[in-house]
Amino acid sequence: MPQENVKASAAPRGTSPRATAWTARDTTWMLSLFGTAVGAGILFLPINAGIGGFWPLVLLTVLIGPMTYWSHRGLSRFVCSSSIRNSDITQVVKEHFGASAGKAITLLYFLAIYPIVLIYGVGITNTVSSFMDNQLNMLPPPRWMLSGVLVAAMMAVMLVGERFMLKVTQWLVYPLVGILIFLSLYLIPSWNLASVGELSPGGNFLTTIWLTIPVLVFSFNHSPAISQFSVSLKRDYGEQASAKADVILRNTTLMLVTFVMLFVFSCVLALTPEQLVEAKALNLPVLSYLANVHDSGFISYFAPLVAFIAIVSSFFGHYLGASEGLKGILRDIFQSQRRNVHTGRINRFVIAFMFLTTWGVAIINPSILGLIETLSGPVIAAILYLMPMYAIHKVPALAAYRGRASNIFVTIAGLVAMSGILYGIFG
C-alpha cells in the first residue's frame, strides 16, 4: 500500500511510538471499518466489476487500494484537525468553513448515508425471511413483526455503546472473512481462464474502468464510521490521533483489497461474461446466481449467512454516520431558532426516528438498492474524495499535508467517480 511520511494531526511534530504501535483496540477498529465497508455492495460487486472482462478488473484492483486508503485518510485527517475536543465531522465543517457550509455538508452527509440504513432494514428482513422459508422450511412470522424484531435488535447493539458495538462487529467480521475466503477457494475448480487471454478494445477497456470505479467506491466505502472513529482516536491520542488513524486505515485497506478482490476474482472467473450480464439483468446477488447455475447446496446454504453478516456489520457503521448527521441537522435547527439544544432530547428523537423509518421501509419492502447506490454515490464521492482535498488546500490546520501527489490522485478519482455515476443516470 502506498504510504507517505505523515506528521501528527495537522501539526509538524514527530510521530510517537505510542501512535504507531499496534494494539488490540486497533484490531477491533480495523474489523469494524472492514465490516462497515463489506455490506450489500460486495454481493453485487463481482457482477458489476466483472462484466468488462479480466484485465480491466486487474487494473481496477491496482487503483482501488490507493483510492480507498488516501480518501479515507484525508477524511480522518479532516476530522482530527479540529481544535474542539470531541467534535464530529458536521462540527468540524462548521468550524473550518462557516455555519452555512456546515449546514449544507451536514445535510449531504446525512442524505448519503441514511438511505443505505433503510435498505439494510429491507435487506436483513428479506434475507432472514428467505432463509427461514427456503433453507429451514419454516413459515416466517408476519413481515411487520420480523422486520421490527430485526431492526430493534441491530439498533439495540448500537445503543448499548461503542465498545459493545465494536465487539459485536469483531465477532461478525471474523466469520465473514472466513466464509469469503472459503467461498473464493471453493469456486477455484469452476474457474474458466479463457477470459485471461481476451483483451478488450482500448475504448471499451477505458469505458469499463470509468463506469466501474463508482461501484468500487461504493463497495469499499467505510466513510460513515470515519467520523466517530476519528473522534474516538482524538480522545485517546490527542494530537497523535491522525498518525494513529493512518496506521489503522492502511491495514484496513490492505484487508479489504485482499479479501474482497479475491472473492470478486473467484466469482468472475467462475462465471462467463454472458452469465454476468444475465445476473445483472435479473438483479440477483452474485451468490444467489451462483447457487442457481451451480446447483450447489453448499452455496445456497452459505449465501444467506454471508448476506446476513455483511448487512448487520455494515448497518452499524452506517447507523453511526446517519445518526450523527441527523443530530447535526437538529442542532443547526435549534441554534437558528435560538433555542436551547437539549442533547438528551435530540438523542431520543434520533433513536425513535431511525427505528420507525427503518422499520416502516422494511415493511413496505421497496426494491430500490440500485437507486440508492446511484443517489448516494455522487454525495459519497464528494464528501469522501473532494471535500477533504479542498480542506487541505484551504484550511490552515491542514497545511502540513499540502503539495502531495496523493491529493491530486484522490481529487481526480473523486471527479471520475462522480462523472461515472452521472453518466449512468443520464447517459
C-alpha positions as CSV (number, residue, x, y, z in Angstrom):
1,M,0.0,0.0,0.0
2,P,1.4,3.4,-0.9
3,Q,2.2,5.4,2.1
4,E,3.7,8.8,2.6
5,N,5.5,10.3,5.6
6,V,2.8,11.7,7.9
7,K,3.0,14.1,10.7
8,A,0.9,14.2,13.8
9,S,-2.5,15.5,13.4
10,A,-2.1,18.8,11.5
11,A,1.0,19.9,13.4
12,P,4.5,19.3,12.2
13,R,5.6,17.2,15.1
14,G,7.2,13.8,15.1
15,T,5.1,10.6,15.4
16,S,5.4,9.0,18.8
17,P,5.9,5.2,19.2
18,R,2.6,5.1,21.0
19,A,0.8,6.3,17.9
20,T,2.4,3.7,15.6
21,A,2.4,0.7,18.0
22,W,-0.4,-1.8,17.2
23,T,-2.9,-2.6,19.9
24,A,-5.9,-4.9,20.4
25,R,-8.2,-2.0,20.2
26,D,-6.7,-1.0,16.8
27,T,-7.6,-4.5,15.6
28,T,-11.1,-4.0,16.8
29,W,-11.4,-0.7,14.9
30,M,-9.9,-2.3,11.8
31,L,-12.5,-5.0,11.8
32,S,-15.3,-2.5,12.5
33,L,-14.2,-0.4,9.5
34,F,-13.9,-3.6,7.4
35,G,-17.4,-4.6,8.4
36,T,-18.8,-1.1,7.5
37,A,-17.4,-1.4,4.0
38,V,-18.4,-5.0,3.4
39,G,-22.1,-4.7,3.1
40,A,-24.6,-5.2,0.4
41,G,-22.1,-3.9,-2.2
42,I,-20.0,-7.0,-2.1
43,L,-22.9,-9.1,-3.2
44,F,-23.3,-7.2,-6.4
45,L,-19.7,-6.0,-6.9
46,P,-18.5,-9.1,-8.8
47,I,-21.3,-8.7,-11.3
48,N,-20.7,-5.1,-12.0
49,A,-16.9,-5.3,-11.9
50,G,-16.5,-8.5,-13.9
51,I,-18.7,-7.8,-16.9
52,G,-15.9,-5.9,-18.7
53,G,-13.5,-8.8,-18.6
54,F,-10.4,-9.9,-16.6
55,W,-7.8,-7.3,-17.4
56,P,-10.0,-4.2,-16.6
57,L,-10.6,-5.9,-13.2
58,V,-6.8,-6.2,-12.7
59,L,-6.3,-2.5,-13.3
60,L,-9.2,-1.7,-11.0
61,T,-7.7,-3.8,-8.3
62,V,-4.5,-1.8,-8.6
63,L,-6.4,1.5,-8.4
64,I,-8.8,0.8,-5.6
65,G,-6.2,0.3,-2.9
66,P,-4.7,3.8,-3.1
67,M,-8.2,5.3,-3.8
68,T,-9.6,3.7,-0.6
69,Y,-6.7,4.4,1.7
70,W,-5.9,8.0,0.6
71,S,-9.5,9.1,0.5
72,H,-10.4,7.8,3.9
73,R,-7.2,9.0,5.4
74,G,-8.0,12.5,4.1
75,L,-11.4,12.4,5.7
76,S,-10.0,11.2,9.0
77,R,-7.3,13.9,8.9
78,F,-10.0,16.5,8.3
79,V,-12.0,15.4,11.4
80,C,-8.8,15.2,13.5
81,S,-7.8,18.8,12.5
82,S,-10.5,20.3,14.8
83,S,-9.3,22.3,17.7
84,I,-12.5,21.4,19.6
85,R,-12.5,18.2,21.6
86,N,-15.0,15.5,20.6
87,S,-16.1,17.4,17.5
88,D,-17.6,15.2,14.8
89,I,-17.5,15.8,11.1
90,T,-20.5,18.1,11.0
91,Q,-19.0,20.4,13.7
92,V,-15.6,20.3,12.0
93,V,-17.1,21.5,8.7
94,K,-18.8,24.4,10.6
95,E,-15.5,25.2,12.4
96,H,-13.5,25.4,9.2
97,F,-16.0,26.6,6.5
98,G,-18.6,28.5,8.5
99,A,-22.2,27.9,9.5
100,S,-23.8,27.9,6.0
101,A,-21.3,25.4,4.6
102,G,-21.6,23.4,7.8
103,K,-25.4,23.1,7.3
104,A,-25.0,22.1,3.6
105,I,-22.4,19.4,4.3
106,T,-24.3,18.1,7.3
107,L,-27.4,17.6,5.1
108,L,-25.4,16.0,2.3
109,Y,-23.7,13.7,4.7
110,F,-27.0,12.6,6.1
111,L,-28.5,12.1,2.6
112,A,-25.6,10.0,1.5
113,I,-25.8,7.5,4.4
114,Y,-29.4,7.4,5.7
115,P,-30.9,5.7,2.6
116,I,-28.4,2.9,2.9
117,V,-29.6,2.3,6.5
118,L,-33.1,1.9,5.2
119,I,-32.0,-0.5,2.6
120,Y,-30.2,-2.6,5.2
121,G,-33.5,-2.8,7.1
122,V,-35.1,-4.2,4.0
123,G,-32.2,-6.5,3.2
124,I,-31.9,-8.1,6.7
125,T,-35.7,-8.8,6.7
126,N,-35.6,-10.4,3.2
127,T,-32.5,-12.4,4.0
128,V,-33.9,-13.9,7.2
129,S,-37.3,-14.5,5.7
130,S,-35.9,-16.2,2.7
131,F,-33.6,-18.4,4.8
132,M,-36.5,-19.4,7.1
133,D,-38.7,-20.2,4.1
134,N,-36.2,-22.0,1.8
135,Q,-33.5,-23.5,3.9
136,L,-35.3,-24.1,7.3
137,N,-38.7,-24.9,5.7
138,M,-40.3,-22.7,8.3
139,L,-43.2,-20.2,7.8
140,P,-41.7,-16.8,8.6
141,P,-43.5,-14.5,11.0
142,P,-45.6,-11.6,9.6
143,R,-43.3,-9.2,7.9
144,W,-44.1,-6.3,10.3
145,M,-43.2,-8.5,13.3
146,L,-40.0,-10.0,11.8
147,S,-38.7,-6.6,10.5
148,G,-39.4,-4.9,13.8
149,V,-37.5,-7.5,15.8
150,L,-34.5,-7.5,13.5
151,V,-34.2,-3.7,13.2
152,A,-34.7,-3.3,17.0
153,A,-32.0,-6.0,17.6
154,M,-29.5,-4.2,15.4
155,M,-30.2,-0.9,17.0
156,A,-30.0,-2.3,20.5
157,V,-26.4,-3.3,19.8
158,M,-25.7,0.4,18.9
159,L,-27.4,1.8,21.9
160,V,-25.5,-0.3,24.4
161,G,-22.4,1.6,23.5
162,E,-19.4,2.0,21.2
163,R,-17.3,-0.7,22.8
164,F,-20.1,-3.3,22.7
165,M,-20.8,-2.4,19.0
166,L,-17.1,-2.9,18.2
167,K,-17.0,-6.2,20.0
168,V,-20.1,-7.5,18.2
169,T,-18.7,-6.3,14.9
170,Q,-15.5,-8.2,15.6
171,W,-17.5,-11.4,16.3
172,L,-19.3,-10.9,13.0
173,V,-16.3,-10.0,10.8
174,Y,-14.1,-13.0,11.7
175,P,-16.7,-15.5,10.2
176,L,-17.4,-13.1,7.3
177,V,-13.7,-13.1,6.3
178,G,-13.5,-16.9,6.8
179,I,-16.5,-17.6,4.7
180,L,-15.4,-15.2,1.9
181,I,-12.0,-17.0,1.8
182,F,-13.6,-20.4,1.8
183,L,-16.1,-19.5,-0.9
184,S,-13.3,-18.0,-3.0
185,L,-11.3,-21.2,-2.8
186,Y,-14.4,-23.4,-3.2
187,L,-15.0,-21.8,-6.6
188,I,-11.5,-22.4,-7.9
189,P,-12.4,-25.8,-9.6
190,S,-15.1,-23.9,-11.6
191,W,-12.7,-21.2,-12.9
192,N,-12.8,-20.5,-16.6
193,L,-9.5,-18.9,-17.6
194,A,-10.5,-18.2,-21.2
195,S,-11.1,-14.5,-20.3
196,V,-7.5,-14.1,-19.2
197,G,-6.4,-14.3,-22.8
198,E,-9.0,-11.9,-24.1
199,L,-8.2,-8.2,-24.4
200,S,-11.0,-5.6,-24.7
201,P,-10.6,-2.9,-27.4
202,G,-9.0,0.3,-25.9
203,G,-12.2,2.3,-25.9
204,N,-14.2,-0.5,-24.2
205,F,-11.4,-1.1,-21.7
206,L,-11.4,2.6,-20.6
207,T,-15.2,2.8,-20.5
208,T,-15.3,-0.3,-18.3
209,I,-12.8,1.3,-15.9
210,W,-14.7,4.6,-15.9
211,L,-18.1,3.1,-15.2
212,T,-16.9,0.5,-12.6
213,I,-15.0,2.9,-10.4
214,P,-18.2,4.3,-8.8
215,V,-19.2,0.7,-7.9
216,L,-15.9,0.1,-6.3
217,V,-16.1,3.4,-4.4
218,F,-19.5,2.4,-3.0
219,S,-18.4,-1.2,-2.2
220,F,-15.1,-0.1,-0.4
221,N,-16.7,2.9,1.3
222,H,-16.4,3.0,5.1
223,S,-16.7,6.7,5.5
224,P,-19.9,6.6,7.7
225,A,-17.7,5.3,10.5
226,I,-14.7,7.5,9.9
227,S,-16.0,10.5,11.9
228,Q,-16.7,8.5,15.2
229,F,-13.5,6.5,14.6
230,S,-11.5,9.8,14.4
231,V,-13.3,11.3,17.4
232,S,-12.5,8.2,19.4
233,L,-8.8,8.4,18.5
234,K,-8.7,12.1,19.3
235,R,-9.9,11.2,22.8
236,D,-7.3,8.5,23.2
237,Y,-4.3,10.0,21.4
238,G,-4.8,13.8,21.2
239,E,-2.5,15.4,18.6
240,Q,-1.2,11.9,17.6
241,A,-4.7,10.8,16.6
242,S,-4.1,11.4,12.9
243,A,-0.9,9.4,12.8
244,K,-2.7,6.5,14.6
245,A,-5.6,6.7,12.2
246,D,-3.2,6.5,9.2
247,V,-1.9,3.1,10.5
248,I,-5.3,1.6,11.2
249,L,-6.7,2.8,7.8
250,R,-3.7,1.5,5.9
251,N,-4.2,-2.0,7.4
252,T,-8.0,-1.8,6.9
253,T,-7.4,-1.1,3.2
254,L,-5.0,-4.0,2.8
255,M,-7.5,-6.3,4.4
256,L,-10.3,-5.0,2.2
257,V,-8.4,-5.3,-1.1
258,T,-7.0,-8.7,-0.2
259,F,-10.2,-10.5,0.8
260,V,-12.8,-8.6,-1.2
261,M,-10.9,-8.7,-4.5
262,L,-10.0,-12.4,-4.0
263,F,-13.8,-13.0,-3.7
264,V,-14.5,-10.9,-6.7
265,F,-11.9,-12.6,-9.0
266,S,-13.1,-16.0,-7.9
267,C,-16.7,-15.2,-8.7
268,V,-15.9,-13.6,-12.0
269,L,-13.7,-16.5,-13.2
270,A,-16.3,-19.0,-12.2
271,L,-18.9,-17.3,-14.5
272,T,-18.8,-16.4,-18.1
273,P,-19.3,-12.8,-19.3
274,E,-22.8,-13.8,-20.6
275,Q,-23.7,-15.2,-17.2
276,L,-22.6,-12.0,-15.5
277,V,-24.8,-10.0,-17.9
278,E,-27.7,-12.2,-17.2
279,A,-27.2,-11.9,-13.4
280,K,-27.2,-8.1,-13.7
281,A,-30.4,-8.2,-15.8
282,L,-32.0,-10.4,-13.2
283,N,-30.8,-8.0,-10.4
284,L,-29.6,-11.0,-8.4
285,P,-26.7,-11.0,-5.9
286,V,-23.8,-13.0,-7.2
287,L,-24.1,-15.8,-4.7
288,S,-27.8,-16.3,-5.5
289,Y,-26.9,-16.5,-9.2
290,L,-24.1,-18.9,-8.5
291,A,-26.4,-21.1,-6.4
292,N,-28.8,-21.2,-9.3
293,V,-26.3,-22.0,-12.1
294,H,-24.1,-24.3,-10.0
295,D,-26.9,-26.1,-8.2
296,S,-24.7,-26.2,-5.1
297,G,-26.3,-26.9,-1.8
298,F,-23.2,-25.5,-0.1
299,I,-23.6,-22.1,-1.8
300,S,-27.3,-21.9,-1.3
301,Y,-26.8,-22.6,2.5
302,F,-23.9,-20.1,3.0
303,A,-25.2,-17.3,0.7
304,P,-27.8,-16.2,3.2
305,L,-25.2,-16.4,6.0
306,V,-22.8,-14.2,4.1
307,A,-25.6,-11.7,3.3
308,F,-26.8,-11.6,6.9
309,I,-23.3,-11.0,8.4
310,A,-22.4,-8.4,5.7
311,I,-25.6,-6.5,6.2
312,V,-25.5,-6.5,10.0
313,S,-21.8,-5.5,10.2
314,S,-22.3,-2.7,7.7
315,F,-25.5,-1.5,9.3
316,F,-23.6,-0.5,12.4
317,G,-21.2,1.8,10.6
318,H,-23.9,3.4,8.5
319,Y,-26.2,3.9,11.5
320,L,-23.3,5.8,13.2
321,G,-22.9,8.1,10.3
322,A,-26.6,8.7,9.7
323,S,-27.5,9.3,13.3
324,E,-24.5,11.7,13.6
325,G,-25.7,13.6,10.5
326,L,-29.3,13.9,11.8
327,K,-28.1,15.1,15.2
328,G,-26.1,17.8,13.4
329,I,-29.2,18.9,11.4
330,L,-31.3,19.1,14.5
331,R,-28.6,21.1,16.4
332,D,-28.5,23.6,13.5
333,I,-32.3,24.0,13.5
334,F,-32.4,24.7,17.3
335,Q,-29.5,27.1,17.1
336,S,-31.0,29.0,14.2
337,Q,-34.2,29.4,16.2
338,R,-32.1,30.4,19.2
339,R,-33.5,27.6,21.3
340,N,-31.6,25.6,23.8
341,V,-30.0,22.4,22.4
342,H,-31.1,19.5,24.6
343,T,-28.7,16.7,23.8
344,G,-30.8,14.1,25.6
345,R,-34.0,15.0,23.7
346,I,-32.1,15.1,20.4
347,N,-30.7,11.6,21.0
348,R,-34.1,10.2,21.9
349,F,-35.7,11.7,18.8
350,V,-32.9,10.4,16.6
351,I,-33.3,6.8,18.0
352,A,-37.1,6.9,17.5
353,F,-36.8,8.4,14.0
354,M,-34.2,5.9,12.9
355,F,-36.1,2.9,14.2
356,L,-39.6,3.9,13.0
357,T,-38.4,4.9,9.5
358,T,-36.2,1.8,9.0
359,W,-38.9,-0.4,10.3
360,G,-41.5,1.2,8.1
361,V,-39.4,0.9,4.9
362,A,-38.6,-2.7,5.8
363,I,-42.3,-3.5,6.0
364,I,-43.0,-1.7,2.6
365,N,-40.2,-3.7,1.1
366,P,-39.2,-1.5,-1.9
367,S,-36.8,-2.7,-4.5
368,I,-34.5,0.3,-4.6
369,L,-31.0,-0.9,-3.9
370,G,-29.7,0.2,-7.3
371,L,-31.5,3.6,-7.0
372,I,-30.0,4.2,-3.5
373,E,-26.5,3.4,-4.8
374,T,-27.0,5.8,-7.6
375,L,-28.3,8.6,-5.4
376,S,-25.8,8.1,-2.6
377,G,-22.8,7.6,-4.9
378,P,-22.2,11.2,-6.0
379,V,-22.6,12.5,-2.5
380,I,-20.2,9.9,-1.1
381,A,-17.6,10.8,-3.7
382,A,-18.0,14.5,-3.0
383,I,-17.7,14.1,0.8
384,L,-15.1,11.3,0.9
385,Y,-12.9,12.4,-2.0
386,L,-13.3,16.1,-2.8
387,M,-14.2,17.8,0.5
388,P,-11.1,16.7,2.4
389,M,-8.8,17.6,-0.5
390,Y,-10.4,21.1,-0.7
391,A,-9.9,21.4,3.1
392,I,-6.3,20.5,2.8
393,H,-5.9,23.3,0.2
394,K,-7.8,25.9,2.2
395,V,-7.6,25.1,5.9
396,P,-4.5,26.3,7.8
397,A,-4.7,23.5,10.3
398,L,-4.2,21.0,7.4
399,A,-1.4,23.0,5.7
400,A,1.2,20.3,6.6
401,Y,-0.5,17.9,4.1
402,R,-0.4,20.2,1.1
403,G,1.7,19.6,-2.1
404,R,1.4,15.8,-2.2
405,A,0.8,13.7,-5.3
406,S,-1.8,11.7,-3.3
407,N,-4.0,14.8,-3.1
408,I,-4.1,15.1,-6.9
409,F,-4.8,11.4,-7.3
410,V,-7.7,11.5,-4.8
411,T,-9.2,14.6,-6.5
412,I,-9.1,13.0,-9.9
413,A,-10.5,9.7,-8.6
414,G,-13.4,11.6,-7.0
415,L,-14.2,13.5,-10.2
416,V,-14.0,10.3,-12.2
417,A,-16.3,8.5,-9.7
418,M,-18.9,11.3,-9.8
419,S,-18.8,11.6,-13.7
420,G,-19.2,7.8,-14.0
421,I,-22.3,7.8,-11.7
422,L,-23.8,10.8,-13.5
423,Y,-23.2,9.0,-16.9
424,G,-25.0,6.0,-15.5
425,I,-28.0,8.2,-14.7
426,F,-28.2,10.4,-17.8
427,G,-26.1,8.6,-20.3
